[in-house]
Amino acid sequence: MTSDNDRRRGLLARLRGRPVARSRGRRRLGAAVRLFAALMLAGGAYTVFAPGVQAQDNPPLTAAGNEGKALFDVSCVTCHGRNAQGIEGRGPSLIGVGSASVEFQVGSGRMPMARQEAQAMRKPPVFTDEQVRQLGQYIQELGGGPQVPGGDLREGANLSTGGELFRINCSQCHAFGGGGGALSSGKYAPSLAPASDRQIYAAMLSGPQNMPVFGDNQITPEEKADIIAYIQETLKHDGDPGGFNLGRYGPSTEGLAIFLVGIVALVFASLWIAGKS
């Protein structure tokens, strides 16, 4: 009798538990359906709006940018990669360097490089000024970066201020006469004699080789104009009133020359005095 009662109670308990289990299952199924619907909605929204976002992130190139890309694909892609991202052991990434770096490196003939060296040497440029601008425009549109402004870069310049700024910021490497000088690890600061206004401005913005970057926060555009004017109108037109300038390398060469000439003169003077005595 007791076993029958126990069976009945167990059966009633199971029957009573089924609606609860079913309601829980329905809630879980409903939550899964809602989650799936939300994911589908999010995916549909992304599909609709993603092309517009991609079009904004990758705007079409200008005419000059397209011309520059054609030149880049022929002459630069081997070392800097198809998207200018750089190739290890060949060339660095150009993303973010701006057109200023291109104007300096390519406009001065340092790029393309014939071979890997401690420093790229100045040589006759491969591209015309217009092609250099087109290459710079392509790199600028590709990743942004510093740009050389247009117009007269010496307008309203002050030569005395430019001389002071040059002696403080530039003469340590390029020497007081702008003739350049030796640096470490086989590198050197080049002579400023062949540099144009735009190349000097681009070098200050981009900081090529071992040169530090002189952005507009360090040296303002007006101060850059002063420095350029001092280099172009004073250093390059100095008549060297003292005579032979010894390459304008500074006091080291001058001291060496005086030492050698003085020692030779003293030796001959000593021999002459000894011969007369």
C-alpha angles and dihedrals in degrees: 000000000000092000091053091052091049091051091050092049091049091049092050090048092052092047091050092050096053098075090049092051091045093050091051091049091050092051091051091047091049092050091050091050092049092048091050091049091050091051091049090050092050091048092050092050091050091049091053098045103031097079090055092050091048091050090053093049093050108037117184118269122254121243091264090047092053091049089050092049090054090053091045093051090054103040110019109030094085093068104021100040132243094286095033090254091132133243120246112249093012113056141343127250115275095201108124098005091109131209092291092071091048092050091053100042099038097031092055093047094246089121133085090045119216091212141348111280139159088264136007110249125219114254138155108302119252095210132055121245090259092051090048089054090049093051090048091050091053093051090045093053091043098057112347125232140145119340133198109238121236128244130043107342092197098051112139093000124165113219096199092051090046091053092051092048091047093052091048100043109020113025095076090072106016094041126236091282096047093246095127129231147219123286133183129289095027094303128124143187106250127231115267094215098099096037119114126216093260093046092053091047091047091049091053091050098044104032100218122206109341094343115116121237114258102196124181089270091060099036117014122226089254091054090047088055089052092052093047092049091050092051096046101038103033113023095041094046100043108129093210095236090187092065126242108029097207090225092302091265092143136242096331095069091038091053091046092050092048091047094051094044092045095048092048091048092049093049093051091045091052092049091048092050091047090051093051095048 
